[in-house]
Amino acid sequence: MSAFKYIPEPFRIKSVEPLKILTREEREAKIKEAHYNLFNLRSEDVYIDLLTDSGTAAMSSAQWAGVMQGDESYAGAKSYYKLLDACKDIFGYGYIQPVHQGRAGEKVLLPLLLEKGKFAISNMFFDTTRAHVELAGSRAIDCVVEIAKDPSKRAPFKGNMDVERMEQAILEHGADKIGLVVMTITNNAAGGQPVSMQNLREVSQVCKKYGIPMSIDAARYAENAYFIQRDEAGYQNVPIKDIVREMFSYADMFTMSSKKDAIVNMGGLVGIKDPDSPLILQLKANCIVAEGFVTYGGLSGRELETLAIGLYEGVDENYLRYRIGQAEYLAAKLDEAGIVYQAPVGGHGVFVDAAALFPQIPYYEFPAQVLCVELYKEAGIRTCDIGSYMLGNDPDTGKQLKADFEFTRLALPRRVYTQAHLDIVADSLAAIKARSANIKHGYHITWEPPILRHFQAHLEPISD
Ligand SMILES: *Cc1c(COP(=O)(O)O)cnc(C)c1O
């Protein structure tokens, strides 16, 4: 490996998907038609789609072979048992429930632990997880370490929980009012920043002290394990699979979107460590009404099969080195261009600090959304706002909240884009930076739904 200047792809391409490149005029018309909301664009009008790394991966030849191997039996399919074996081997949990995606796992699990008047604490809630906490009648409290809020300050494990603040929150509300602690690994909303093993251990100790259940929001657990191996003292020679085992040993349960590190296009999991937990019966009941019978949980047999294979591919060390290497390559290009991002770069993409790029645009005019629209106009690149536009309004007062960050997220789909694509992304950002002072205003919302508004809202540019 060390003979190469960059970390190269540990695979070759077997099937290609042609892309269309529109003109700038065509793109300006398309984004206007989409009400300046990138979720409203047709994907065929996008050249490089960095909207999300969720469900956008390229499956391997082994997974495509698994599509034919899938057992489509309603109950007790062979593919279900193959998935169980993989999960028990990787996570070491007593009960595993497949579901159709991560939020389905949240939907069937969180109401068992939360209700009106209760709170859930996290290093930082992902948007759908926060929504499920609120739908259950509870309130979500974020306690990420302070340093995470300074994107330009490099530090390892900026995704960590501030354990002291977490304990204060427990004492303030009363331990009996805290239904759940959720560790999001990696911390998506804080820029894909990893959580250290030590932090997981400390959070687990506090949870045990107060008798609060601890869950892992595990979408990017493999990337998190890679960062622990790379950056945390004592783990350099520990295999990824052993690191994963230790990470999960600290929690009581997990929900997972398998559309990320498990490298499938659709799927999710819920895991409960204790095979005798009374939660399991309730979880199964919720699953049967909402997702389907427990041995398929809303997935087809071929999806159970490809998930069982993808879980192993996702913890492969050569793959992970290439995967994180892509994010590092793009980040190094942005360093050259003087563009600020959540540093050091996290696992699944680069989170550009749009507030630093457009200091003239206030949070309530959504600077990160401004950069999203500019990147689309510039080169047909689709990204997403992880800032005040995504955060939305206070559920109690209806007032626009101010997010800790105004990030434009350049999420990297797994095994999909090449280094040449990343060069175009970096060059486009540099071009936008060169004219950033000429962009005087942001956007205002002309229509929004009450919850998770960023997927559907309509926006309009503010003019002088
Ligand atoms: C994607 C994601 C979810 C939700 O999963 P879906 O599969 O999109 O429903 C929850 N938490 C985190 C941290 C995620 O990244």
The ligand as a MOL file (V3000), in Angstrom:
LIG
                    3D

  0  0  0     0  0            999 V3000
M  V30 BEGIN CTAB
M  V30 COUNTS 15 15 0 0 0
M  V30 BEGIN ATOM
M  V30 1 C -29.6520 7.2120 8.4890 0
M  V30 2 C -29.6810 7.2830 9.9400 0
M  V30 3 C -30.8220 6.9530 10.6610 0
M  V30 4 C -32.1470 6.5880 10.0030 0
M  V30 5 O -32.0210 5.4910 9.1860 0
M  V30 6 P -32.8740 5.3010 7.8280 0
M  V30 7 O -32.3660 4.0130 7.2940 0
M  V30 8 O -32.5810 6.4680 6.9510 0
M  V30 9 O -34.2930 5.2330 8.2080 0
M  V30 10 C -30.7560 7.0210 12.0350 0
M  V30 11 N -29.6400 7.4140 12.6590 0
M  V30 12 C -28.5220 7.7360 12.0020 0
M  V30 13 C -27.3030 8.1600 12.7450 0
M  V30 14 C -28.5090 7.7010 10.6150 0
M  V30 15 O -27.4060 8.0720 9.9610 0
M  V30 END ATOM
M  V30 BEGIN BOND
M  V30 1 1 1 2
M  V30 2 1 2 3
M  V30 3 2 2 14
M  V30 4 1 3 4
M  V30 5 2 3 10
M  V30 6 1 4 5
M  V30 7 1 5 6
M  V30 8 2 6 7
M  V30 9 1 6 8
M  V30 10 1 6 9
M  V30 11 1 10 11
M  V30 12 2 11 12
M  V30 13 1 12 13
M  V30 14 1 12 14
M  V30 15 1 14 15
M  V30 END BOND
M  V30 END CTAB
M  END
